Amino acid sequence: MKVENKYTQKYVLTTNYYDPNNNIGVQGTLDLFQNIAARHAFLLGAGKTHLEKLNLAWVIARTEIEYVTYPETPLEVEVMTWPRPATRFYFDRYYKIVNPVTNEVIAISRSRWVLIDVESRKIVGADRYDYPLTFYHEEEPFDHPFPRPSVSENKVGEYIVRPSDIDENGHLNNSKYGNIIFDYLDLKKEQKIKSITINYANEAFEGEVITISREIESSKIIIAGHKGDTIVFNSEVIIK
């Protein structure tokens, strides 16, 4: 089977992909990207079962999403993904959601992944794995470095990690952070998310209590989560 440096798959955006204001939701978007990234990684020989043989696992370090248009529901979309060459520790992957009827771009995104040793839970160098690609798709939708969200100290609530939040790696699934963040945005019906950046700093596990803090700076909302003195995530949301 030919190995493709760019992978496209169609999805139907049913109501579970949308937020209460009928806009495509952050968790729904993250679910799409997580699904297609896992599928493409498997086709590249970098899926979970492949890496287990090397005692490795993928862990997401950060993600950025920019919403361009907001589609009606339900809608069939095309989701595309492609990796970029690894650096010393990082594996960057890009995404795009497109309306195939109008060719409108709904969202663009990128995520930064690292490999960890499954026993030590420590990050390992990118020299431990390489994609079987002779050349990479060169499209880069973003013209700026990954944003670095600040960390708020203004406590606004708590979140207890539930059994249903846990993924196959035994920790809080990266898409679940989307709903945690959304719940503390307090958006008005007419407001939409223009962009969101999430920095995943440390793993969270079932039963742990995450303290949520928030700062609102005009159209920018900073939301962070800590367990004790350890930061779990910090995020920056731009509202329009």
C-alpha positions in Angstrom: 0.0 0.0 0.0 1.3 3.4 -1.0 2.2 5.6 2.0 0.7 9.1 1.6 2.2 12.2 3.1 -1.2 13.8 3.3 -4.4 12.0 4.3 -8.0 13.0 3.8 -11.2 11.5 5.2 -14.8 12.5 5.1 -16.9 12.9 8.3 -20.5 13.9 8.9 -20.7 16.7 11.6 -23.7 15.5 13.6 -25.1 17.4 16.6 -22.6 16.0 19.0 -19.8 18.0 17.2 -21.6 21.3 18.1 -21.8 23.4 21.2 -25.0 24.7 22.7 -25.0 27.8 20.4 -24.9 25.5 17.4 -21.3 26.3 16.5 -18.8 23.6 15.9 -17.4 22.9 19.3 -13.8 22.8 20.5 -14.1 19.2 21.8 -15.8 18.2 18.5 -13.0 19.7 16.5 -10.4 18.0 18.7 -12.2 14.7 18.3 -12.0 15.0 14.5 -8.3 15.8 14.6 -7.5 13.1 17.1 -9.3 10.5 15.0 -7.7 11.4 11.7 -4.2 11.8 13.2 -4.5 8.3 14.7 -5.7 6.9 11.4 -2.9 8.5 9.4 -0.3 7.5 12.0 -1.5 3.9 11.7 -1.1 4.0 7.9 2.4 5.4 8.4 3.4 2.6 10.8 3.3 4.9 13.8 0.1 3.8 15.4 -0.3 2.7 19.0 0.4 -1.0 18.3 3.4 -0.1 16.2 5.0 2.1 18.9 4.2 -0.3 21.7 6.8 -2.6 20.1 9.3 0.2 20.6 8.1 0.9 24.1 7.0 4.3 23.0 3.7 6.3 23.0 2.5 9.5 21.4 1.6 12.4 23.8 0.3 15.7 22.6 2.2 18.8 23.9 0.1 21.6 22.4 -2.5 22.4 19.8 -3.8 25.5 18.0 -7.1 25.9 16.2 -8.2 28.8 14.1 -11.9 28.9 13.0 -12.5 30.5 9.6 -16.2 29.8 9.0 -19.0 28.3 11.0 -21.1 25.7 9.1 -24.7 24.7 9.7 -25.5 21.2 11.0 -25.5 18.5 9.8 -22.8 18.7 7.2 -20.4 16.4 5.6 -16.8 17.7 5.6 -13.4 16.7 4.5 -10.7 16.7 7.1 -7.1 16.6 6.0 -3.9 16.0 7.9 -0.2 15.9 7.2 3.0 15.7 9.3 6.0 17.9 9.0 9.6 16.7 9.5 10.5 16.1 13.1 12.9 18.4 15.1 15.0 17.2 18.0 12.0 16.3 20.1 8.9 17.6 18.3 6.6 16.1 15.7 4.3 18.8 14.3 1.1 17.8 12.4 -1.3 20.1 10.5 -5.0 19.8 9.9 -7.7 21.4 7.8 -11.5 21.1 7.7 -13.1 21.9 4.4 -16.7 22.1 3.1 -16.4 20.0 0.0 -19.5 21.6 -1.6 -18.4 25.2 -1.4 -14.6 24.5 -0.9 -14.8 26.9 2.1 -12.2 26.3 4.9 -13.9 25.8 8.2 -10.9 25.5 10.4 -7.1 25.1 10.3 -5.1 23.6 13.1 -1.7 22.3 14.1 -0.6 20.0 17.0 2.8 19.3 18.4 3.5 15.8 19.6 6.3 14.1 21.5 7.3 10.5 22.0 7.5 9.2 25.6 9.0 6.0 27.0 5.9 4.2 28.3 7.7 3.0 31.5 9.6 6.1 32.5 6.9 8.5 31.1 9.9 10.7 30.0 10.2 12.4 26.6 12.6 10.7 24.2 14.4 12.2 21.2 12.9 12.1 17.7 15.7 9.9 16.6 13.8 7.0 18.1 11.3 7.0 15.3 11.1 8.5 11.8 8.1 8.5 9.3 8.6 6.3 6.3 8.3 9.3 3.9 10.7 10.3 1.2 9.2 13.8 1.1 6.7 15.8 3.1 3.6 17.8 2.2 5.0 21.4 2.5 1.8 23.4 3.2 2.0 25.4 6.4 -1.2 27.3 7.1 0.2 29.4 10.0 2.7 32.2 9.6 3.6 32.5 13.3 5.2 30.4 16.0 3.0 28.5 18.4 1.5 31.0 20.9 2.6 30.6 24.5 -0.5 31.2 26.7 0.1 32.8 30.1 -1.1 31.2 33.3 -3.9 32.6 35.3 -4.0 32.4 39.1 -7.6 33.6 39.5 -9.4 30.4 40.7 -13.0 30.0 39.3 -13.7 26.3 39.8 -12.6 22.7 40.0 -12.9 19.7 37.7 -12.7 16.0 38.8 -11.3 13.7 36.2 -14.0 11.1 35.4 -13.5 7.5 34.2 -15.1 8.5 30.9 -12.4 11.1 30.4 -9.6 8.6 30.3 -8.1 7.4 27.0 -6.1 4.3 26.0 -3.0 5.8 27.4 -4.6 6.0 30.9 -4.8 9.8 31.2 -7.2 12.6 30.5 -7.9 12.5 26.8 -6.7 15.7 25.0 -10.1 16.3 23.4 -11.8 16.5 26.8 -9.9 19.6 27.6 -12.0 21.3 25.0 -15.2 21.0 27.1 -13.4 21.9 30.3 -12.2 25.1 28.7 -15.6 25.8 27.0 -17.5 25.5 30.3 -15.5 28.5 31.7 -15.7 30.8 28.7 -19.2 32.0 29.6 -19.9 32.9 25.9 -22.9 35.0 24.9 -25.0 33.5 22.2 -23.7 35.8 19.5 -20.0 35.2 20.4 -17.8 32.7 18.6 -14.4 31.4 19.1 -11.9 32.8 16.7 -8.9 30.8 17.8 -7.8 28.6 20.7 -4.4 27.4 21.8 -3.9 24.7 24.4 -0.6 23.8 26.1 -0.7 20.4 27.6 1.9 20.6 30.4 1.4 17.5 32.6 -0.9 14.4 32.5 -4.0 14.2 34.6 -5.5 10.9 35.8 -8.8 9.5 37.0 -10.0 10.9 40.3 -7.6 13.9 40.3 -8.9 17.3 41.0 -8.0 20.1 38.6 -8.3 23.6 39.9 -9.4 25.9 37.1 -8.3 29.6 36.9 -9.3 32.3 34.5 -8.4 35.8 33.3 -10.5 37.8 30.9 -8.6 40.5 28.9 -11.2 42.0 26.4 -11.5 39.5 23.6 -8.8 37.2 25.1 -9.6 34.6 27.8 -6.8 32.8 29.6 -7.9 29.5 31.3 -5.5 27.2 33.1 -5.7 24.1 35.2 -3.5 23.0 38.1 -3.4 19.9 40.4 -1.7 21.3 43.5 1.3 23.2 42.5 1.6 21.4 39.2 0.2 22.9 36.0 -1.8 20.5 33.9 -2.7 22.9 31.0 -3.0 26.5 30.1 -4.9 27.9 27.2 -5.6 31.1 25.3 -9.0 31.7 23.6 -9.7 34.6 21.3 -13.4 35.6 21.0 -15.0 37.4 18.1 
